[in-house]
Amino acid sequence: LKTFKIQRANLAQDPPSVLVQDLPPVRSIALGQGSILVGTKNGEILEISKSGPISLLVQGHMEGEVWGLATHPRQYLCATVSDDRTCRVWDLATQRTKALRVMPKPGRAIAFSPDGRA
């Protein structure tokens, strides 16, 4: 078991990035391809590699916490749901939203199918 301090001083600086706050409350965790993705109370998605560098991938949900987080089984994508009533698919290579759907209520969990089609 390894612990990581999510704080500004531990972020990879290529490209430069800034957290909303040091030690943000973690709301969701997903295992990626050789890394761990973390969703925070501040709407951030961070990637922690096995060797330790922490990268801020996305600051994107407009309000609320990232409660649901899932990695795609084959592509460098993740899906999130949040208190802002959106479901988003993120292209992690470009750090941009690939798809967005507004939901009638906030989401708490999300998953890709094993084949990645849904």
Residue frames as qw, qx, qy, qz and C-alpha x, y, z in Angstrom:
[[0.000, 0.891, 0.454, 0.000, 0.00, 0.00, 0.00],
 [0.426, 0.047, 0.028, 0.903, 1.36, 3.38, -0.99],
 [0.012, 0.847, 0.441, -0.296, -0.03, 6.79, -0.12],
 [0.409, 0.367, 0.243, 0.799, 0.29, 9.95, -2.17],
 [0.078, -0.622, -0.329, 0.707, -0.01, 13.55, -1.00],
 [0.342, 0.638, 0.502, 0.473, -2.04, 15.41, -3.58],
 [0.204, -0.848, -0.136, 0.470, -0.66, 18.91, -3.30],
 [0.410, 0.903, -0.080, -0.104, 0.67, 21.62, -5.56],
 [0.182, -0.754, 0.618, 0.130, 4.32, 20.82, -4.73],
 [0.564, -0.134, 0.810, 0.094, 3.91, 17.20, -5.94],
 [0.686, 0.633, 0.278, -0.228, 2.34, 17.97, -9.33],
 [0.650, 0.129, 0.422, 0.618, 4.26, 17.34, -12.52],
 [0.015, 0.734, 0.056, -0.676, 5.06, 20.74, -14.01],
 [0.041, 0.279, -0.647, -0.708, 4.92, 19.78, -17.67],
 [0.111, 0.632, 0.129, 0.756, 2.55, 21.38, -18.50],
 [0.028, 0.111, -0.527, 0.842, 2.29, 23.74, -15.52],
 [0.451, -0.499, -0.623, -0.398, -0.90, 23.18, -13.54],
 [0.106, -0.278, 0.489, -0.820, -2.53, 24.38, -10.33],
 [0.269, -0.401, -0.872, 0.078, -4.85, 22.60, -7.92],
 [0.302, -0.749, -0.263, -0.528, -7.79, 24.48, -6.43],
 [0.516, -0.734, 0.319, -0.306, -6.49, 23.44, -3.00],
 [0.208, 0.422, -0.868, 0.157, -3.82, 21.23, -1.49],
 [0.064, 0.034, 0.954, -0.292, -4.99, 17.83, -0.21],
 [0.524, -0.038, -0.205, -0.826, -8.38, 17.98, -1.96],
 [0.659, -0.030, 0.640, -0.395, -11.02, 15.53, -0.72],
 [0.096, 0.169, -0.874, -0.444, -11.00, 12.47, -2.99],
 [0.666, 0.148, 0.264, -0.682, -14.43, 11.36, -4.21],
 [0.937, 0.289, 0.094, -0.169, -13.62, 8.67, -6.78],
 [0.265, -0.584, 0.720, 0.267, -10.77, 6.39, -7.83],
 [0.906, 0.375, 0.070, -0.184, -10.34, 4.26, -10.97],
 [0.629, -0.356, 0.555, 0.412, -7.48, 2.05, -12.06],
 [0.516, 0.752, -0.183, -0.367, -6.14, 3.07, -15.46],
 [0.915, 0.336, -0.122, 0.185, -3.63, 1.52, -17.79],
 [0.687, 0.144, -0.306, 0.643, -0.57, 1.59, -15.53],
 [0.056, 0.259, -0.259, 0.929, -1.87, 4.46, -13.42],
 [0.099, -0.546, -0.758, 0.343, -4.57, 5.52, -10.98],
 [0.034, -0.499, -0.274, -0.821, -7.13, 8.20, -11.81],
 [0.208, -0.398, -0.646, 0.618, -8.52, 10.29, -8.95],
 [0.077, -0.673, -0.412, -0.610, -11.62, 12.51, -8.96],
 [0.254, -0.076, -0.510, 0.818, -11.76, 15.29, -6.37],
 [0.001, 0.695, 0.599, -0.398, -14.38, 17.36, -4.60],
 [0.004, 0.663, -0.091, -0.743, -13.20, 20.31, -6.71],
 [0.726, 0.621, 0.148, -0.256, -14.04, 18.69, -10.05],
 [0.118, 0.731, -0.638, -0.210, -10.44, 17.76, -10.87],
 [0.996, 0.084, 0.017, -0.007, -9.19, 14.54, -12.43],
 [0.142, -0.785, 0.600, 0.058, -5.62, 13.60, -11.52],
 [0.931, 0.226, -0.288, 0.001, -3.44, 10.78, -12.79],
 [0.458, -0.708, 0.536, -0.045, -0.92, 9.12, -10.50],
 [0.720, 0.429, -0.540, -0.075, 1.64, 6.93, -12.23],
 [0.923, -0.265, -0.249, 0.127, 3.22, 3.92, -10.54],
 [0.631, 0.186, -0.252, 0.710, 6.49, 5.82, -10.21],
 [0.326, -0.516, -0.474, 0.635, 4.77, 8.63, -8.34],
 [0.042, -0.020, 0.148, 0.988, 4.40, 11.75, -10.47],
 [0.210, 0.615, 0.684, -0.333, 0.93, 13.30, -10.17],
 [0.107, 0.097, 0.439, 0.887, -0.52, 15.02, -13.23],
 [0.349, 0.477, 0.429, -0.683, -3.58, 17.23, -13.28],
 [0.296, 0.216, 0.789, 0.494, -5.45, 16.02, -16.36],
 [0.104, -0.573, -0.551, -0.598, -8.71, 17.92, -16.19],
 [0.032, 0.305, 0.510, -0.804, -10.42, 20.69, -14.25],
 [0.089, -0.114, -0.640, -0.755, -13.74, 20.48, -15.94],
 [0.200, -0.613, -0.762, -0.060, -16.95, 19.89, -14.08],
 [0.014, 0.644, 0.106, 0.758, -18.54, 23.28, -13.62],
 [0.406, -0.530, 0.370, -0.646, -19.72, 22.73, -10.08],
 [0.908, -0.248, 0.131, -0.313, -19.74, 19.93, -7.64],
 [0.457, -0.520, 0.720, 0.045, -17.74, 16.87, -6.94],
 [0.559, 0.340, -0.680, -0.333, -16.59, 14.13, -9.31],
 [0.715, -0.264, 0.497, -0.414, -18.38, 11.15, -7.74],
 [0.917, 0.180, 0.356, -0.001, -18.17, 8.63, -10.55],
 [0.115, 0.763, -0.557, -0.307, -15.01, 7.89, -12.52],
 [0.906, 0.084, 0.414, 0.030, -14.29, 5.05, -14.96],
 [0.086, -0.577, 0.612, 0.534, -11.43, 4.32, -17.33],
 [0.792, 0.420, -0.197, -0.396, -12.01, 2.94, -20.81],
 [0.902, -0.219, 0.364, 0.077, -10.75, -0.66, -21.17],
 [0.793, 0.239, 0.320, 0.460, -8.77, 0.01, -24.38],
 [0.336, 0.712, 0.127, 0.603, -8.49, 3.74, -25.08],
 [0.353, -0.074, -0.381, 0.851, -6.97, 6.64, -23.15],
 [0.321, -0.500, -0.291, -0.750, -10.43, 7.89, -22.15],
 [0.101, -0.194, -0.813, 0.539, -12.33, 8.25, -18.92],
 [0.288, -0.592, -0.516, -0.549, -15.95, 8.94, -18.06],
 [0.134, -0.048, -0.583, 0.800, -17.15, 11.02, -15.12],
 [0.278, -0.704, -0.543, -0.364, -20.39, 11.99, -13.42],
 [0.250, 0.085, -0.382, 0.885, -20.77, 14.87, -11.03],
 [0.011, 0.564, 0.607, -0.559, -23.08, 16.98, -8.92],
 [0.140, 0.401, -0.184, -0.886, -23.38, 19.34, -11.90],
 [0.724, 0.376, 0.454, -0.359, -25.75, 16.73, -13.48],
 [0.551, 0.665, -0.403, -0.302, -23.41, 15.98, -16.39],
 [0.894, -0.090, 0.396, 0.190, -21.92, 12.78, -17.68],
 [0.272, 0.862, -0.355, -0.237, -18.71, 13.46, -19.57],
 [0.936, 0.077, 0.156, 0.306, -16.30, 11.37, -21.59],
 [0.124, -0.909, 0.301, 0.260, -12.80, 12.82, -21.58],
 [0.826, 0.458, -0.177, 0.278, -10.02, 12.30, -24.09],
 [0.648, -0.705, 0.052, 0.283, -7.11, 12.21, -21.65],
 [0.682, 0.095, 0.248, 0.681, -4.47, 12.69, -24.36],
 [0.175, 0.538, 0.242, 0.788, -5.92, 16.07, -25.36],
 [0.140, -0.267, -0.598, 0.743, -7.51, 16.83, -21.97],
 [0.326, 0.020, -0.180, -0.928, -10.77, 17.76, -23.69],
 [0.608, 0.195, 0.583, -0.502, -14.37, 16.68, -23.41],
 [0.028, -0.066, 0.854, 0.515, -15.21, 14.14, -26.10],
 [0.333, -0.458, -0.693, -0.446, -18.91, 13.76, -25.21],
 [0.084, -0.023, 0.518, -0.851, -21.30, 15.36, -22.73],
 [0.355, -0.466, -0.715, -0.383, -24.82, 14.49, -21.62],
 [0.262, -0.305, 0.359, -0.842, -26.94, 16.47, -19.15],
 [0.322, -0.239, -0.915, 0.047, -28.80, 14.19, -16.76],
 [0.396, -0.693, -0.354, -0.488, -32.00, 14.90, -14.80],
 [0.673, -0.736, 0.040, -0.057, -30.21, 14.29, -11.47],
 [0.044, -0.774, 0.631, -0.025, -26.61, 14.22, -10.21],
 [0.884, 0.169, -0.433, -0.046, -24.72, 10.96, -10.83],
 [0.591, -0.679, 0.413, -0.136, -22.85, 8.89, -8.29],
 [0.632, -0.257, 0.694, 0.230, -21.34, 6.03, -10.34],
 [0.627, 0.651, -0.214, -0.370, -20.36, 5.27, -13.91],
 [0.632, -0.278, 0.690, 0.219, -18.73, 2.37, -15.77],
 [0.424, 0.464, -0.565, -0.535, -17.72, 1.28, -19.27],
 [0.973, 0.052, 0.067, -0.212, -18.82, -2.11, -20.56],
 [0.736, -0.383, 0.464, 0.309, -15.97, -4.65, -20.74],
 [0.662, 0.357, 0.446, 0.485, -15.74, -4.25, -24.53],
 [0.250, -0.329, 0.023, 0.910, -15.73, -0.43, -24.23],
 [0.047, 0.387, 0.633, 0.668, -18.71, 0.07, -26.56],
 [0.355, -0.742, -0.387, -0.416, -21.03, 1.43, -23.87]]
